[in-house]
């Protein structure tokens, strides 16, 4: 849980949860202020619609945009954007509940701006690329979240309506970020599950520090995955080699118990001696020690295994072959 600290920063209340990666991203985005008035309004509208804001009648004073937010940094940005866009008077209230802090903002809207806060989603979607970036940033601040890159890759917007889900998906896809839409708990969720798409979207919204952290963790995950795959491959090969060696050594032991080992050709007796002494070596290592080819070692070991499965004395052709 967080409370408003000196200077407006979020401070952790003892016993609360540490700041998540998603919260870090929002804090970073909340610190940005677009330079152009059109982008400032687009971002403010994004936060308003994303957080399911509503209009309040203020008597003769006209209407006010009402925001209910869970992050102090986002609440401060709403006040800052309102003052920058239209010198809007702001009423700010922070309420502490058992689980979290809630922040309620009222921005008095100039008459010329009131229609912008009542637009349908399709009409609210800006045409200019810079305004779309700003609106996506606002929507993320209002209804977005992103998993830490150390877990599964997942960024989402819990859209206020189905039409807004379509608009968010359209803006993301047109920016080169593949985004899907699903329904969860009666709500429409726009999601991005590819690491490259998440990085592109975070970069598009201006979260440069988050992008660096995300990429660093992605590199570590990639290298770790490659090492694990290689280790698993090597472990499987070692296990296979040891298993084969033990089976061959057991076959040699059966031949010896049956009194057949001494009657075998010299080459096979030598092979049996080496394998019994080094059951853990693979074929290549065993061949290298015996100064033989790998195929010759493999052939002799097969002969020994075949003979161990036959009853009675070794056949004449076995004595002659090696």
C-alpha positions in Angstrom: 0.0 0.0 0.0 1.2 3.5 -0.8 0.7 7.0 0.7 1.5 10.4 -0.6 5.0 11.3 0.5 6.8 14.6 0.7 7.2 15.9 -2.8 4.4 13.7 -4.1 6.4 10.5 -4.4 4.9 7.1 -3.7 6.1 5.7 -0.4 5.7 2.1 0.7 3.6 1.7 3.8 5.1 -1.0 6.1 3.6 -4.3 5.4 2.7 -3.4 1.9 3.8 -5.1 -1.4 7.0 -3.9 -3.1 6.6 -1.8 -6.3 5.9 -4.1 -9.2 7.4 -3.9 -12.7 4.0 -2.7 -14.0 4.0 0.1 -11.3 7.5 1.1 -12.2 6.4 1.5 -15.9 3.4 3.6 -14.9 5.6 5.8 -12.7 8.0 6.3 -15.5 5.2 7.1 -18.0 3.5 9.4 -15.5 6.6 11.5 -15.4 6.5 12.4 -19.1 4.6 15.4 -20.4 4.0 15.7 -24.1 5.2 19.0 -25.6 2.3 19.5 -28.0 -1.2 20.5 -26.7 -2.9 18.0 -29.0 -0.8 15.2 -27.5 -1.5 16.5 -24.0 -5.3 16.3 -24.6 -5.0 12.9 -26.2 -3.2 11.5 -23.2 -5.6 13.0 -20.8 -8.5 11.5 -22.7 -6.7 8.1 -22.7 -6.5 8.2 -18.9 -10.1 9.3 -18.6 -11.6 6.7 -20.9 -9.2 4.0 -19.7 -10.0 4.5 -16.0 -13.7 4.6 -16.8 -14.0 8.3 -15.9 -17.4 10.0 -16.0 -18.8 13.5 -16.2 -20.3 15.3 -13.3 -22.7 18.2 -13.4 -21.4 21.2 -11.4 -24.4 23.5 -11.5 -23.8 26.7 -13.2 -20.1 25.9 -13.5 -20.7 23.4 -16.2 -19.3 19.9 -16.1 -16.3 18.2 -14.5 -14.3 15.1 -15.6 -14.2 12.7 -12.6 -11.3 10.2 -12.3 -11.0 7.4 -9.9 -7.4 6.2 -9.8 -5.2 3.8 -7.8 -1.8 5.3 -8.4 -0.7 8.6 -6.9 1.7 9.3 -9.8 -1.1 8.9 -12.3 -3.4 11.1 -10.3 -0.8 13.8 -10.2 -0.4 13.6 -13.9 -4.1 14.0 -14.5 -3.9 17.3 -12.5 -0.8 18.4 -14.4 -2.4 17.6 -17.8 -5.6 19.4 -16.9 -3.8 22.5 -15.9 -1.6 22.4 -19.0 -4.4 21.7 -21.5 -7.0 24.1 -20.4 -6.0 25.7 -17.0 -8.6 23.3 -15.5 -9.4 23.7 -11.8 -8.7 20.5 -10.0 -10.2 19.0 -6.9 -7.9 16.2 -5.5 -8.8 13.7 -2.8 -6.8 10.7 -1.5 -8.7 8.1 0.5 -7.0 5.3 2.4 -8.8 1.9 2.5 -7.7 -1.3 4.3 -6.0 -2.5 1.1 -4.9 0.5 -0.8 -5.0 4.2 -1.5 -7.5 5.6 -3.9 -7.3 9.0 -5.6 -10.3 11.0 -6.8 -9.8 13.9 -9.2 -12.4 16.4 -10.5 -11.3 18.6 -13.4 -13.6 21.5 -14.3 -13.9 21.3 -18.1 -14.0 24.4 -20.3 -17.1 24.4 -22.5 -15.0 23.9 -25.6 -13.5 20.7 -24.3 -16.6 19.0 -22.9 -17.6 17.3 -26.2 -14.1 15.6 -26.3 -15.0 13.7 -23.1 -18.3 12.4 -24.4 -17.0 11.0 -27.7 -17.6 7.4 -28.8 -14.4 5.3 -28.9 -14.1 5.3 -32.7 -14.4 9.1 -32.9 -12.0 9.6 -30.0 -9.2 7.7 -31.8 -6.7 10.3 -33.1 -5.5 10.5 -36.7 -2.0 11.8 -36.0 0.7 9.3 -35.0 2.0 11.4 -32.1 -1.5 11.8 -30.7 -2.1 8.0 -30.9 1.1 7.4 -29.0 0.0 9.8 -26.3 -3.5 8.2 -26.1 -2.0 4.7 -25.8 0.2 6.0 -23.0 -2.9 7.4 -21.3 -4.9 4.3 -21.8 -2.1 2.2 -20.3 -2.0 4.5 -17.3 -5.8 4.1 -17.0 -6.3 0.4 -17.6 -3.0 -1.3 -18.5 -0.5 -3.6 -16.9 2.6 -5.5 -17.8 4.2 -8.6 -16.3 7.8 -8.5 -15.1 10.0 -9.8 -17.9 11.4 -12.5 -15.6 8.0 -14.2 -15.7 5.8 -14.8 -18.8 5.6 -12.1 -21.4 2.2 -10.4 -21.1 1.0 -6.8 -21.5 -2.7 -6.0 -21.4 -5.3 -3.3 -21.4 -8.6 -4.1 -19.6 -10.7 -1.9 -21.9 -13.8 -0.1 -20.5 -15.9 -1.3 -23.4 -15.7 -3.6 -26.4 -15.5 -0.6 -28.7 -12.5 0.7 -26.8 -10.9 -2.8 -27.0 -11.2 -2.6 -30.8 -9.7 0.9 -30.9 -6.8 -0.1 -28.6 -6.1 -3.2 -30.7 -6.3 -1.1 -33.9 -3.8 1.5 -32.7 -1.4 -1.2 -31.5 -1.6 -3.2 -34.7 -1.1 -0.2 -36.9 2.0 0.7 -34.8 3.4 -2.8 -35.7 2.5 -4.5 -32.4 0.3 -7.7 -32.9 -2.4 -7.4 -30.3 -5.3 -9.8 -29.6 -8.6 -9.4 -27.8 -10.2 -11.8 -25.4 -13.1 -11.7 -23.0 -12.4 -12.3 -19.3 -14.8 -12.0 -16.5 -17.2 -10.1 -18.7 -14.5 -7.6 -19.7 -12.7 -7.1 -23.0 -9.0 -7.4 -22.6 -6.5 -6.4 -25.3 -3.2 -8.3 -24.9 0.3 -8.6 -26.3 2.2 -11.8 -25.5 5.3 -11.5 -27.7 8.5 -10.0 -26.1 9.3 -8.0 -29.2 5.7 -6.6 -29.3 5.9 -5.6 -25.6 9.2 -3.9 -26.1 8.0 -2.0 -29.1 4.8 -0.9 -27.3 6.7 0.3 -24.2 9.1 2.1 -26.4 6.3 3.7 -28.4 4.7 4.9 -25.1 8.0 6.4 -24.0 9.0 3.9 -21.2 12.7 3.9 -22.2 14.0 2.8 -18.7 11.5 -0.1 -18.7 12.6 -1.1 -22.2 16.2 -1.3 -21.1 15.3 -3.4 -18.0 13.0 -5.6 -20.1 15.7 -6.2 -22.7 18.3 -7.0 -20.1 16.2 -9.6 -18.5 15.2 -11.0 -21.9 18.9 -11.5 -22.8 19.6 -13.3 -19.5 16.5 -15.5 -20.0 17.6 -16.3 -23.6 21.2 -17.2 -22.5 19.9 -19.2 -19.5 17.5 -21.1 -21.8 20.3 -21.9 -24.2 22.5 -23.2 -21.4 19.7 -25.3 -19.9 18.9 -26.8 -23.3 22.6 -27.6 -23.9 22.9 -29.0 -20.4 19.8 -31.2 -20.8 21.2 -32.4 -24.2 24.6 -33.3 -22.7 23.0 -34.9 -19.7 20.8 -37.1 -21.9 23.8 -38.1 -24.0 25.8 -38.9 -21.0 23.0 -41.0 -19.5 22.5 -42.8 -22.8 26.3 -43.5 -23.1 26.5 -44.8 -19.5 23.3 -46.9 -20.0 24.8 -48.5 -23.1 28.1 -49.1 -21.3 26.5 -50.8 -18.3 24.4 -53.1 -20.6 27.5 -54.1 -22.5 29.5 -54.7 -19.2 26.6 -56.8 -18.0 26.7 -58.9 -21.2 30.4 -59.4 -20.8 29.8 -60.5 -17.2 27.3 -63.1 -18.4 29.8 -64.5 -20.9 32.4 -64.7 -18.2 29.9 -66.4 -15.8 29.1 -68.9 -18.5 32.8 -69.7 -19.0 32.6 -68.6 -22.6 34.8 -65.5 -22.4 38.2 -67.4 -22.6 37.1 -69.2 -25.8 36.4 -66.0 -27.7 38.9 -64.6 -30.3 41.6 -62.3 -28.9 40.1 -59.2 -30.3 36.8 -59.8 -28.6 38.5 -60.7 -25.3 40.5 -57.5 -25.5 37.2 -55.6 -26.2 35.5 -57.3 -23.2 38.5 -56.3 -20.9 38.4 -52.7 -21.9 34.6 -52.3 -21.7 34.5 -54.1 -18.3 37.1 -51.7 -17.0 35.5 -48.5 -18.4 31.7 -48.9 -18.7 31.2 -45.1 -18.3 33.1 -44.2 -21.6 31.2 -43.6 -24.8 32.2 -45.3 -28.0 34.4 -42.4 -29.2 36.3 -42.2 -25.9 36.7 -46.0 -25.7 37.9 -46.2 -29.4 40.4 -43.4 -28.7 41.9 -45.3 -25.7 42.1 -48.5 -27.6 43.6 -46.8 -30.7 40.8 -48.3 -32.8 38.1 -46.8 -35.1 34.7 -46.1 -33.6 33.0 -48.5 -36.0 35.4 -51.3 -35.0 34.6 -50.9 -31.3 30.9 -50.7 -32.0 31.0 -53.9 -34.1 32.9 -55.8 -31.4 30.6 -54.7 -28.6 27.6 -55.7 -30.6 29.1 -59.1 -31.2 29.7 -59.5 -27.4 26.1 -58.6 -26.7 24.7 -61.0 -29.3 26.8 -63.8 -27.9 25.7 -63.1 -24.3 22.1 -63.7 -25.3 22.9 -67.2 -26.9 23.0 -70.4 -24.9 25.8 -72.9 -25.0 29.4 -72.5 -26.1 30.5 -69.8 -28.6 30.0 -70.8 -32.2 33.1 -71.4 -34.4 32.4 -68.4 -36.6 32.5 -66.2 -33.4 36.0 -67.4 -32.7 37.1 -66.5 -36.2 35.5 -63.1 -36.3 36.7 -59.9 -34.6 
